[in-house]
Amino acid sequence: MAGLNVLTSQTITNRQTFFGRGSLQQLLPLLQQTPQATLLFCGRSFLNSTHYAAIAPALQPLLIGHEVVTREASPDDIDRWVARWRGKVERVVAIGGGSVLDAAKAFAAVSQYPLNTLRYLEKVGDTPVSGATLPVIAIPTTAGTGSEVTQNAVVTDQGDIKVKASLRHANFVPQIAILDADLLAGAPDKVLACCAIDTFTHLFEAWLSAKGNLFTRETALNGMRQFIKGWPNLHRQDQQGAEAREAMLMASWLGGLSLSMAGLGVIHGIAGELGAIKAYHHGEVCGRLLLPFLALLDNSAHPQQQALMAELQLALFGVTHPEPASALAQWLQQHAPFPFWQQKPPLSASDVEWILARANSKNSLVNYSAEQQRWMLQQAYSCTA
């Protein structure tokens, strides 16, 4: 397709986004243009990639060091990084999946405050953030969280505190994002699928949000259209695959915008609490919960939900269906690049009760009962007595 690899740059809310395959090459001139003490956060897979090998000789002299992120960052992780680098860093570059980007954003913020991370964390903290933060350049290597365009940095403590929550401020949106779909090539099929279904969940819950309006729903709809284009071919190692991954990266970015504007729903209201006690991939958790939620939707008596589902079915697939949510679930499973919903992981009875005691419906149009949420968990996981 003509113009496929044309690089575009747009400024959104005073942030700059580079989009296009090969746009990782923009990183070096950006760093050279404004020399600053720059710390890199990344995943181990990026350090072992050909993408890093190609830029490493020129990149390394521009950095003061790097930190490897291997999981969703805990408060202790962030506090250790801050203790190591406080006062030495002027800019942060994050190259990796959502966990890497969130870790970098959290570090960039907490490094500017005197107290430890937990004091500023939603749900458990007692001290508001002022918005002070180091500038962040965010470069996602997965299409899932949309963290490169959100104001929250997710932090997870599965130890004594058991919390998954955000550091949040409008200033925490990265100043620059580089969206290069070539960085997704070679990722395992399961990673591509689980990250992508997280993207869809962001868009879908924003579409159904009680906070939604024409502007937010058009944004979410555009993202879901890109998702539909990309989902079946994400794992292909050809031109169709390259185009699919580019579409999914666009969907992920739009998902970040959508959730920032309209919020999320019951799927994330459950997933956030489950993630506080289980080290399950967040995207997979959302995807597993999405399928039973779609079954609930076709039995919904809420008129706005019914209207929105009918409108979405027509907009995405060009047809009407008497059970649009079930039709959507069937399409997602039939075209999935990986069957993420199979081989259900375990949840104990105490796990389920812990989650339900804390879960909520967030911005859903319907306030889902504990029994409905329990049913979603039982459908998504192997729940033991």
SULBELBEL-V819324 format. One record per pair of residues at least 4 apart in sequence whose C-alpha atoms are under 6 Angstrom apart, sorted by sequence separation. I is the first residue (numbers start at 0). J is the second residue. D is the distance in whole Angstrom. If there is no record, write none. Layout:
BEGIN
I & J & D
I & J & D
END
This chain:
BEGIN
10 & 14 & 5
28 & 32 & 6
30 & 34 & 6
51 & 55 & 6
54 & 58 & 6
55 & 59 & 6
72 & 76 & 6
81 & 85 & 5
95 & 99 & 5
97 & 101 & 6
106 & 110 & 6
120 & 124 & 5
157 & 161 & 5
189 & 193 & 6
190 & 194 & 6
199 & 203 & 6
200 & 204 & 6
204 & 208 & 6
211 & 215 & 6
212 & 216 & 6
216 & 220 & 6
226 & 230 & 6
229 & 233 & 6
236 & 240 & 5
250 & 254 & 6
257 & 261 & 6
258 & 262 & 4
267 & 271 & 6
270 & 274 & 6
285 & 289 & 6
311 & 315 & 6
312 & 316 & 6
313 & 317 & 5
331 & 335 & 6
346 & 350 & 6
354 & 358 & 6
369 & 373 & 6
376 & 380 & 6
10 & 15 & 4
46 & 51 & 6
119 & 124 & 5
156 & 161 & 5
235 & 240 & 4
258 & 263 & 6
313 & 318 & 5
377 & 382 & 6
9 & 15 & 6
118 & 124 & 4
156 & 162 & 5
313 & 319 & 6
360 & 366 & 6
9 & 16 & 5
93 & 100 & 5
117 & 124 & 6
118 & 125 & 5
119 & 126 & 5
155 & 162 & 6
233 & 240 & 5
360 & 367 & 6
8 & 16 & 5
118 & 126 & 6
119 & 127 & 6
155 & 163 & 4
232 & 240 & 5
8 & 17 & 5
154 & 163 & 6
7 & 17 & 6
93 & 103 & 6
137 & 147 & 5
154 & 164 & 6
206 & 216 & 5
233 & 243 & 5
7 & 18 & 5
153 & 164 & 6
154 & 165 & 6
232 & 243 & 6
233 & 244 & 6
312 & 323 & 6
6 & 18 & 6
153 & 165 & 4
6 & 19 & 5
152 & 165 & 5
206 & 219 & 6
151 & 165 & 6
152 & 166 & 5
229 & 243 & 4
4 & 19 & 6
151 & 166 & 6
4 & 20 & 6
151 & 167 & 4
150 & 167 & 6
202 & 219 & 5
229 & 246 & 5
150 & 168 & 5
229 & 247 & 5
150 & 169 & 5
111 & 132 & 6
150 & 171 & 5
225 & 246 & 5
226 & 247 & 5
150 & 172 & 4
149 & 172 & 5
38 & 62 & 6
108 & 132 & 4
148 & 172 & 6
226 & 250 & 6
37 & 62 & 5
38 & 63 & 6
40 & 65 & 6
42 & 67 & 5
85 & 110 & 6
107 & 132 & 5
225 & 250 & 5
297 & 322 & 6
37 & 63 & 6
38 & 64 & 5
39 & 65 & 4
40 & 66 & 5
41 & 67 & 5
42 & 68 & 5
107 & 133 & 5
38 & 65 & 6
40 & 67 & 6
41 & 68 & 6
71 & 98 & 5
297 & 324 & 6
222 & 250 & 4
77 & 106 & 6
81 & 110 & 5
147 & 176 & 6
72 & 102 & 6
68 & 99 & 6
222 & 253 & 5
293 & 324 & 5
345 & 380 & 6
346 & 381 & 6
347 & 382 & 6
348 & 383 & 6
344 & 380 & 6
345 & 381 & 5
346 & 382 & 5
347 & 383 & 5
348 & 384 & 5
136 & 173 & 6
343 & 380 & 5
344 & 381 & 6
345 & 382 & 6
130 & 168 & 6
135 & 173 & 5
138 & 176 & 6
219 & 257 & 6
343 & 381 & 6
135 & 174 & 6
136 & 175 & 5
137 & 176 & 5
138 & 177 & 5
130 & 170 & 5
136 & 176 & 6
74 & 116 & 5
140 & 182 & 5
141 & 183 & 6
90 & 133 & 6
92 & 135 & 6
96 & 139 & 5
121 & 164 & 6
140 & 183 & 5
90 & 134 & 5
91 & 135 & 5
92 & 136 & 5
93 & 137 & 5
94 & 138 & 5
95 & 139 & 5
96 & 140 & 5
121 & 165 & 6
93 & 138 & 6
94 & 139 & 6
95 & 140 & 5
96 & 141 & 5
120 & 165 & 6
120 & 166 & 5
188 & 234 & 6
97 & 144 & 6
105 & 152 & 5
104 & 152 & 6
211 & 261 & 5
37 & 88 & 6
101 & 152 & 5
143 & 194 & 4
210 & 261 & 5
36 & 88 & 5
39 & 91 & 6
41 & 93 & 6
101 & 153 & 6
142 & 194 & 6
143 & 195 & 5
202 & 254 & 5
205 & 257 & 6
36 & 89 & 5
37 & 90 & 5
38 & 91 & 5
39 & 92 & 5
40 & 93 & 5
41 & 94 & 5
42 & 95 & 6
142 & 195 & 6
198 & 251 & 5
201 & 254 & 5
205 & 258 & 6
287 & 340 & 5
35 & 89 & 6
37 & 91 & 5
39 & 93 & 6
41 & 95 & 5
143 & 197 & 5
143 & 198 & 5
198 & 254 & 6
205 & 261 & 5
201 & 258 & 6
205 & 262 & 6
41 & 99 & 6
205 & 263 & 6
204 & 263 & 5
204 & 264 & 5
180 & 244 & 6
180 & 245 & 5
73 & 154 & 6
273 & 354 & 6
72 & 154 & 6
73 & 155 & 5
272 & 354 & 6
73 & 156 & 5
291 & 375 & 5
197 & 282 & 4
194 & 282 & 5
197 & 285 & 6
193 & 282 & 5
269 & 358 & 5
193 & 283 & 5
196 & 286 & 6
268 & 358 & 5
268 & 359 & 5
288 & 379 & 6
268 & 360 & 6
287 & 379 & 5
268 & 361 & 6
265 & 360 & 4
264 & 360 & 6
265 & 361 & 6
264 & 361 & 5
264 & 362 & 5
263 & 362 & 6
264 & 363 & 5
231 & 334 & 5
231 & 335 & 6
142 & 247 & 6
231 & 336 & 6
142 & 248 & 5
145 & 251 & 5
149 & 255 & 6
145 & 252 & 5
148 & 255 & 6
143 & 251 & 5
142 & 251 & 5
145 & 255 & 4
163 & 275 & 5
162 & 275 & 5
161 & 275 & 5
157 & 275 & 5
157 & 276 & 5
192 & 337 & 6
189 & 337 & 6
188 & 337 & 6
209 & 362 & 5
208 & 362 & 5
209 & 363 & 6
208 & 363 & 5
209 & 364 & 5
22 & 179 & 5
21 & 179 & 6
16 & 175 & 6
20 & 179 & 5
14 & 174 & 5
15 & 175 & 5
16 & 176 & 5
17 & 177 & 5
18 & 178 & 5
19 & 179 & 5
20 & 180 & 5
14 & 175 & 6
16 & 177 & 6
17 & 178 & 6
20 & 181 & 6
END
